[in-house]
């Protein structure tokens, strides 16, 4: 994102989303299951942050789409939890 010239606010928000995904963010992208992503989203939602959970799911979907496009994963777990939280 920095190389693409994104604004500092956008980069800061992306880092914040990665912090929220802390339970799965350090794992190989191909190893993450929809259930693991859902657990993270539910944890955020249980704190009363419903909008944040929706945005976090969207952010995760973008990460997985990028991973798919660059042949790092064969699936997008965010699609499986699209109707959830």
C-alpha positions in Angstrom: 0.0 0.0 0.0 2.9 2.3 0.8 4.5 1.7 -2.6 1.1 2.4 -4.3 1.1 5.8 -2.6 -1.9 5.3 -0.4 -2.6 7.9 2.2 -1.2 7.5 5.7 -4.8 7.3 7.0 -5.5 4.3 4.7 -2.3 2.6 5.7 -3.1 3.2 9.4 -6.6 1.7 9.1 -5.2 -1.3 7.3 -2.7 -1.9 10.1 -5.5 -1.6 12.6 -7.6 -4.2 10.8 -4.5 -6.5 10.8 -4.3 -6.0 14.5 -7.9 -7.0 14.9 -7.1 -10.1 12.8 -4.3 -10.9 15.1 -5.3 -14.5 15.8 -5.0 -15.4 12.1 -2.9 -12.6 10.6 0.5 -14.3 11.1 -0.6 -17.7 9.7 -0.1 -18.7 6.0 -3.1 -17.4 4.1 -3.8 -20.8 2.5 -4.2 -22.4 6.0 -6.9 -20.0 7.3 -10.4 -21.5 7.4 -13.8 -19.8 7.2 -14.4 -20.9 10.8 -11.2 -19.2 12.1 -12.2 -16.0 10.3 -15.7 -16.2 11.7 -14.3 -16.7 15.2 -12.3 -13.4 14.9 -15.4 -11.6 13.5 -17.6 -12.9 16.2 -15.1 -11.7 18.9 -15.2 -8.2 17.5 -19.0 -8.3 17.2 -19.5 -9.5 20.8 -17.7 -6.3 21.9 -20.6 -4.5 20.3 -18.6 -3.4 17.2 -21.0 -4.6 14.5 -19.9 -2.1 11.9 -16.3 -2.8 12.6 -17.0 -6.6 12.1 -18.5 -5.9 8.7 -15.6 -3.7 7.6 -13.1 -6.3 9.0 -14.8 -9.0 6.9 -14.6 -6.8 3.8 -10.9 -6.1 4.5 -10.2 -9.8 5.0 -12.0 -10.5 1.7 -9.7 -8.0 -0.1 -6.6 -9.7 1.5 -7.9 -13.1 0.4 -8.7 -11.9 -3.1 -5.2 -10.6 -3.4 -3.8 -13.9 -2.1 -5.9 -15.8 -4.7 -4.7 -13.5 -7.5 -1.1 -14.0 -6.5 -1.5 -17.8 -6.2 -1.0 -17.8 -2.4 -4.4 -19.5 -1.7 -7.0 -21.3 -3.6 -10.0 -19.9 -1.8 -11.5 -16.9 -0.1 -12.8 -17.8 3.4 -14.5 -14.4 3.6 -17.0 -15.4 1.0 -18.2 -18.3 3.2 -19.0 -15.8 6.1 -20.5 -13.1 3.8 -24.0 -13.3 5.3 -22.7 -13.6 8.8 -22.0 -11.0 11.5 
